[in-house]
Amino acid sequence: MKPTINIGIIGFGTVGCGALKILQENKDAIELKVGSSICVKRIADIDIERKRPVQYDPAILTTDAYQIINDPEIDIVVELIGGVNPAGKFILDAIKNGKQIVSANKELIAREGHGLLLEAGKRKQDFFFEASVGGGIPIIRPLKICLAGNRIEEIIGIVNGTTNFILTKMAQEGRDFGEVLAQAQSLGYAEADPTNDVEGHDAAYKIAILASIAFNSRVNVQEVYREGITKLSERDMSYARELGYCVKLLAIAKQHNGSMEIRVHPAFLPQSHPLASVNDVYNGIFVRGDAVGDVMFYGQGAGPMAAGSAVVGDIIDVARDINCGATGRICCTCFEDKAALSMDDVIAKYYIRMQTADQPGVLAGIASIFGENEVSIASVLQKGRGENGEAEIVWITHEVRELNFRTALDAIAKLPVVAQVSNWIRVED
Ligand SMILES: NC(=O)c1ccc[n+]([C@@H]2O[C@H](COP(=O)([O-])OP(=O)(O)OC[C@H]3O[C@@H](n4cnc5c(N)ncnc54)[C@H](OP(=O)(O)O)[C@@H]3O)[C@@H](O)[C@H]2O)c1
């Protein structure tokens, strides 16, 4: 047992402050769990003048991350700056210096995690990143440990709180995307530049990480099919409600014989699905394993204390490993090389909303193109004349290969009686 385990935190922002606060407030219990005293020896940040909402000794602050990375007394380096550079270099140099690593950095883990994990594993060092997906929700350790005996068949997650807040408000208050985004920004739930969240990049990083662990095969983030929520209208939300669905931004990973299907997009989800009740900024992750069946994880996906909780959990786990001489115990498990399925070959159901001429024969003409492409229809809803004397038709298909669906839709959009295909959304049953 080491009497004291020294930590260096790089990045004293939202999560850095949360983690430090938890280490201070729960110090006694944490140290009893570990069997050592936990000392935050140094904290690095670009700006060390700004006041933080946590107590700290200004003498431990530095602007030079290498005062942590090169300090022989520091056991655990906690990277909380985000982004790929220089975070990746800091972590690699810290691993080479024999440090155990804790990080919350989804973008770095999704893009370069494989190499860094191999590097840490080679040296029998820990590299934990629980906060990188689901904030405070335990999901990485459950996949790596508790569910390790399963063949994971699918993961469906609501893993981005900002978009979930926007979609919840659009559905509950009948407001459009732009209006709710502005509210989310004023409440601090969305960034001034919301692209990373609303275009699905953040969710793509997270599902790439989860799928890599679940399917034992590295998922490159470029292989994740991605669509954001910006094209959703209040009208789509209202049809979803009428048809017994809600609309969520889903991060989906499924494995089929030797291949993986990884995608992020808005989807109609039945109101009876366990994820349908995950609202506001909350996250939920649904996992299906061949042995365990269905399990679901729910909680706060962001925030200083929620993400800090996951970071401190990792610190405690590393500290225990140090005390048992067991670091490097959980290493990279990407021992297979599965191909990513093309979206053309994905099988899904679809919702389509279109404006057409309001005249006899229109439905039959469209249905015949669907039929020629093997798209069979589960239900059709036609609303009366719109402002221009047009009809609005909503279709829900049965399961069909995406290439067939898109081919049919391209042909339908060219029909003279079709004024516009306003939107189409996958349906996840
Ligand atoms: N916020 C959440 O709820 C949450 C949840 C889960 C995971 N995460 C992840 O946690 C990480 C940190 O997020 P955060 O929200 O805490 O970010 P943040 O509030 O922006 O904090 C990052 C801090 O790191 C500092 N920094 C940037 N580059 C640095 C460098 N080269 N050397 C030293 N310090 C540097 C920043 O300083 P300046 O501000 O001066 O640039 C800032 O104080 C990210 O990877 C994020 O994805 C966040």
The ligand as a Tripos MOL2 file, in Angstrom:
@<TRIPOS>MOLECULE
LIG
   48    52     1     0     0
SMALL
NO_CHARGES

@<TRIPOS>ATOM
      1 N1        -18.7110   19.3630  -19.1440 N.am      1 LIG1
      2 C1        -19.2470   18.1690  -19.0030 C.2       1 LIG1
      3 O1        -20.3440   18.0160  -18.4710 O.2       1 LIG1
      4 C2        -18.5060   16.9550  -19.4800 C.ar      1 LIG1
      5 C3        -19.1060   15.6870  -19.3120 C.ar      1 LIG1
      6 C4        -18.3950   14.5620  -19.7020 C.ar      1 LIG1
      7 C5        -17.1420   14.7020  -20.2800 C.ar      1 LIG1
      8 N2        -16.6200   15.9570  -20.4660 N.ar      1 LIG1
      9 C6        -15.2870   16.0360  -21.0520 C.3       1 LIG1
     10 O2        -14.4090   16.5130  -20.0520 O.3       1 LIG1
     11 C7        -13.3600   17.2710  -20.6400 C.3       1 LIG1
     12 C8        -13.3190   18.6560  -19.9970 C.3       1 LIG1
     13 O3        -14.5670   19.2860  -20.2380 O.3       1 LIG1
     14 P1        -14.9830   20.6010  -19.4500 P.3       1 LIG1
     15 O4        -16.4380   20.7720  -19.6900 O.co2     1 LIG1
     16 O5        -14.4770   20.5670  -18.0600 O.co2     1 LIG1
     17 O6        -14.1860   21.6910  -20.2940 O.3       1 LIG1
     18 P2        -13.8060   23.1720  -19.8410 P.3       1 LIG1
     19 O7        -14.7590   23.6660  -18.8290 O.co2     1 LIG1
     20 O8        -13.5970   23.9420  -21.0890 O.co2     1 LIG1
     21 O9        -12.4090   22.9600  -19.1070 O.3       1 LIG1
     22 C9        -11.2230   22.6640  -19.7820 C.3       1 LIG1
     23 C10       -10.1300   23.4410  -19.1100 C.3       1 LIG1
     24 O10        -8.8790   23.0260  -19.6510 O.3       1 LIG1
     25 C11        -8.1170   24.1970  -19.9130 C.3       1 LIG1
     26 N3         -7.1360   23.9220  -20.9490 N.ar      1 LIG1
     27 C12        -7.3140   23.8800  -22.2890 C.ar      1 LIG1
     28 N4         -6.1530   23.5880  -22.9070 N.ar      1 LIG1
     29 C13        -5.2210   23.4540  -21.9350 C.ar      1 LIG1
     30 C14        -3.8400   23.1680  -21.9390 C.ar      1 LIG1
     31 N5         -3.1780   22.9710  -23.0760 N.pl3     1 LIG1
     32 N6         -3.1850   23.0800  -20.7560 N.ar      1 LIG1
     33 C15        -3.8550   23.2730  -19.5900 C.ar      1 LIG1
     34 N7         -5.1680   23.5670  -19.5320 N.ar      1 LIG1
     35 C16        -5.8490   23.6430  -20.6910 C.ar      1 LIG1
     36 C17        -9.1390   25.2220  -20.3260 C.3       1 LIG1
     37 O11        -8.6100   26.4950  -20.1820 O.3       1 LIG1
     38 P3         -9.2710   27.7330  -21.0200 P.3       1 LIG1
     39 O12       -10.7120   27.7700  -20.6170 O.co2     1 LIG1
     40 O13        -8.5110   28.8960  -20.5720 O.co2     1 LIG1
     41 O14        -9.1000   27.3770  -22.4720 O.co2     1 LIG1
     42 C18       -10.2620   24.9410  -19.3340 C.3       1 LIG1
     43 O15       -10.0770   25.6170  -18.1190 O.3       1 LIG1
     44 C19       -13.6680   17.2830  -22.1470 C.3       1 LIG1
     45 O16       -12.9650   16.2430  -22.7580 O.3       1 LIG1
     46 C20       -15.1570   17.0110  -22.2030 C.3       1 LIG1
     47 O17       -15.5450   16.4030  -23.4090 O.3       1 LIG1
     48 C21       -17.2740   17.0670  -20.0870 C.ar      1 LIG1
@<TRIPOS>BOND
     1     1     2 1
     2     2     3 2
     3     2     4 1
     4     4     5 ar
     5     4    48 ar
     6     5     6 ar
     7     6     7 ar
     8     7     8 ar
     9     8     9 1
    10     8    48 ar
    11     9    10 1
    12     9    46 1
    13    10    11 1
    14    11    12 1
    15    11    44 1
    16    12    13 1
    17    13    14 1
    18    14    15 2
    19    14    16 1
    20    14    17 1
    21    17    18 1
    22    18    19 2
    23    18    20 1
    24    18    21 1
    25    21    22 1
    26    22    23 1
    27    23    24 1
    28    23    42 1
    29    24    25 1
    30    25    26 1
    31    25    36 1
    32    26    27 ar
    33    26    35 ar
    34    27    28 ar
    35    28    29 ar
    36    29    30 ar
    37    29    35 ar
    38    30    31 1
    39    30    32 ar
    40    32    33 ar
    41    33    34 ar
    42    34    35 ar
    43    36    37 1
    44    36    42 1
    45    37    38 1
    46    38    39 2
    47    38    40 1
    48    38    41 1
    49    42    43 1
    50    44    45 1
    51    44    46 1
    52    46    47 1
@<TRIPOS>SUBSTRUCTURE
     1 LIG1         1 GROUP 0 **** ****
